[in-house]
Amino acid sequence: MWFMRQAGRSLPEYRELRVGTDMLETCLTPELASEITLQPVRRHGVDAAIFFSDIVIPVKLAGVDVRIVAGRGPVLEKPVRTAADVAALPPLDPEALEPIREAVAATVARLGETPLIGFAGAPYTLASYLVEGGPSKEQLRTRAMMHSDPATWSALLSWCAAVTGAFLAAQIEAGASAGQLFDSWAGSLSRADYTGSVARHSAAALEPVRALDVPIVHFGVGTGELLAAMRDVGADVIGVDWRIPLDEASRRLGGATPLQGNIDPALLAAPWPVLEAHVRDVLERGRAAPSHVLNLGHGVPPDTDPGVLTRIVEFVHDQS
């Protein structure tokens, strides 16, 4: 087991390290990114580390003006909403990824036998930030572009696939043992929209990673209706959020796909007997899949008691 966004702003040592440091600057400072990646492994004893970064890092490295606003998330000074805007997006210089390679290599050297999982955002999620200019619950402008200007939409997602694919491949090349493609906003899509306008771009993002012959995890939020389509873009493991029981997810995937998930993050704040019963249920339902990586159904909430996470790891390892 491991925890998505496992530092999750919940560790005191993470908050101490971040004092006075911008989020994106932290991600691009190899010694800081490496240390933050290692912190939850030391504290919780998880079975894998997840590389500390942000979905918009490859966008920033390509030269797009994006910043993280506290309490809101990634914000762009100039959203990308026209064909001219898309045409003006700069290509990602492979040399710009050097801080990522350096951070990953340093982390792998310090992890020893604990594997590192690389991390990148899926093209649809990147496009959502670019079009909306920041986080959006429904991605109305994004989905409007998808239908009203398919050519511009395809060009935008092709750009997103290229930069995020290069970002994830750089982590694998530097020593990460697996990769996860994270689609935060795909839950706003119908199955027809996903398969018709998005899936091929996610497959393109994974193409350089598949060539490196490592396991690929594909996870989305609110994507219960898209599980099979997300697997079909080239994933080996499908992450499941808390909305669908793992046995039902396995049924929808034909019983042949390894699963990751899916403890409800809200229950991290519940009394231990409630949380323990929930974890037992997740473990039992996970038996329906060929194999099961225990995880949360999304990231660690920032106000989570770190001791609860450690207790879950100990409990699951004891059950295993």
N, C-alpha and C positions, 0 to 999 in steps of 0.2 A: 504494500500500500504506500501511497504518497498523497500529498495534499496539493490540489491546484492552488496557484497563487499562494504557496504555502507560507511565505513570510507574512503575507496578508496584512501587513501593518499592525499585526497583533503582538509581535514580539517586542519587549522593551529594548532589547539590544538593536533591533532594526530601527526603532524610532530614535534611539540615541545616535546611531550612525548617520541618520538622515538629517539631523539638525543642521540647518543652514545650507542644505544642498538641494538643488532643483532635481525633480524626479528624472527628467531625461538626461541631465548631466550625470546623475548617479548611474543610470543604465550604461552610459558611455564612458565611465571611468572604470577600467578593467579591475582594479583592486577592490573597488566598492561593490561592483556587480558580483564579483567572485565571492566576497565575504558574505554578502546577503544571501546568495545561493546556498552557502554552507551552513548558515545559522540554524535553520530548521532541522537539518540532518543531525547536527550536534545535539540539539535540544530534544527532538522527538524520536530519533532513531528510526526514521522512515526508511523504506527500502530503495528509494531513488530520490535524486535531487531534480528540481525543475529550474532551468536557467532563469535568473532574475532579469527581466527585461520588460518592454512595453510593446503593445501591438503596433504603435505608430513609429517605433524606432527606425525601421527601414524607410518610411516616408520622410522622416527628418534627415536621414543619411543621404537620401537622394537630393536634398536641397529644398524641400517644401517647408514653408514657415508654419510650424506646428509647435504648440506648447501645452503643458499640462497645467490646468487651472485647479487649484485645491478645491475640493468639494464638487467639482463638475467633471473633470476629465480632459481628454485631448480637445483642443480648440484650434481652429485654423483662422488666420487673419483674412484669408481670401478663399472662400469655398470654391469647389470645382463644379461648375454647373452648365457649362457650354462646351461645344466641340472645340472652340479655341482654347478654353481652359485645359481641356484634356491634352490637346496637342502641345501645350506649353509645359506639361509635366516633364521634368528632366529625368534622364536615365540614371540608374544607380551605378556609380563607379565602383567596381569590385574592391578597390583600395580603401574605400570609405568603410568597409566592413572590418578593417583590421582591429579596431577596439573590441569587436565582438569575438573575433577569433582569439585574441589575446586573453580575454576574460574566460572563455570556454576552456582553453588549454590550461590556464592556471588552475581553474576549478577542478578539472579532471585529474590533474596531478595531485591535488590535495584530497580528493575524494577516495582515492585508493580503489577498493573493489566495489564501492557504491556507484551505480551508473548515473549518468546525467542525461536528462531528457531536454532536448531542444524545444524551442517554443516560437510560434509565429501566428499572426492573425490571418484568417482566411480572406480572400479577395473581397467578398461581399461586405465583410465588416470594415475593412479598410476603406472601401468605396463609400460606405455609409458615413464615416467620419469626414471624408473629403467633400461629399455632396452636402451634407447637413451643416458642416462647419463645426460640428461638435457632437456630443452624445445625443441620441434621439430614441425615444421608446418605440416609435412606430415607423421611422424611416420613410415618411411620406414623400419628401422630395426625391429620395433615392429610388423608391419604387415607381414614382411618376416618371423619372428619367428612363428607367428600365423599359417602360411601355411606350413612352412618347418619342424617344430617340434611341432606337436599338443600336444604331451604328456607333453613336457616342458612348453608349453604355458598354458595348463590347470593347471599344478602345480603352475605356477607363479600367474595366476589369482585367484586361490584358496587361495593362501597366501595373496594376496592383498585384497580379499573379507573378509578374517578373520580379518585382522588388521583394515581395515577401518570400517567394521561393528561393531567391538568392540569399536572403537573410537566414532562412532555416538551413539551407544547404551549407552555409559557412559554419554554422554551429556543429553540424555533423562532421564536416571535414576537419574541424578542430578537435574532435574527440567525443562529442555527445553520442550516446549509445542508441538513442531513439529520438523521434520527433513528434510533437503534437501540433496539429493545426486547430486553432481555436476560433470558432465562428460565433461571436457574442450575439449578433443581431439576426442570424438566419431564421430565428423563430418567427420573425415578422412575415416570412415568405410562405406562399402556398406551395404545395408540392409541384404544381405545374410551373410556377415561376422559378423554383429552384432548379428543376431538371432542365428547363428550357433556356434559362438565362444566366445561371450561376454555376452549375455543377462542372461544366467543362473548364471553367476558369480555376476552380479549386483543384481539379485534376492537373491543370497546367502548373499550378503552384507547387504541387507535389512531385512533378516529373523529375526535377533535378535531385530530389531527395530519394525517390525510389531507385534512382541509378546508383545510390550509395549503399543500398541493400541493408537498411535498418528498419525496425518496426515503426509503423506510423499510427498514431492515435488521432482520431478526428472527433472533436467535441463541439457541440453547439448548445445554446440555451433555448429551451422551448421548442426543440426540434424532434419531438416524438413522432410526428408525421413524416419526417424526412430521414429516418435512420437508415433505411435501405439505400436511399439515394446517396447519402453521405458515405456509406461504406463503398458504394460502387465507384466513387471518384478515385479510389486506390488506397483505402485505409485498411490496416490489419486489425485494429481495435477500435470500437466505437464507444465513446464516452456518452453516458446517459445522465441527464439532470434528474432532479428529485421528483419530477412530475409523473414519471412512469415507473412502475415496479420493474425490476430487472428481469423477472421471468416473462413479463409481457413484452419487454424490449427484445428479449431473446426470441420470443415467438415471432415477432414482426421481422426479425432478421433470419428466420428460417432455422434457428437453433444451431448455427454453424459459425457464429462470429464471437470472438472474445469480447468481453464488455469491461468498461471502467465505470465506476460509480458506486452508489449514488446517494450517500448520506445527505439528508436535508440540512443545509447550513443553519437554518433557523433553530434546529434542535441542539446545536452546540451550546445554546443558552438554557436548555431545559435541565431539570434535575437528572442526576446520573441514572437512576433506574429507568427513566423515560428514554434517555439517549441509548442506554445499553440495550433495551428491548428493540429499539429502532435499528441499531447496528446488527443485532442478531437476525432481524428480519431481512435486512439487506444481504447479509452473508448467506442466509438460507435461499433467498430468491436468486442470488448469483449462481447457485449450483445448476440452474437451468442452462447456463452458458457453458461452452467448452472450457473456458477459463475466465477468471474474474480478478481484476485489479481493483481493490477497494480504494475508494476516493470519495470526496464530497461530490454533490451534484452541481457544485459551482465553487467559487473561491471562498477562502476563509474570511468571514466578516472581520473588520478591523477591531471590534471590541471583544473578540473571543478571548476567553481565558486560556493562555497557552497550556496550562496544566491539563485542561480537558483534552486537548489534542494529543498530548503525550499519553494520557490514560487510554484513549481510543487505540493508539498504536500498540500499547502493551496488551490491551484486551484482545485485539485482532490477532496479534502474533501468538498469544496464548491459545486462542481458538484454533488457529491454523496448525 
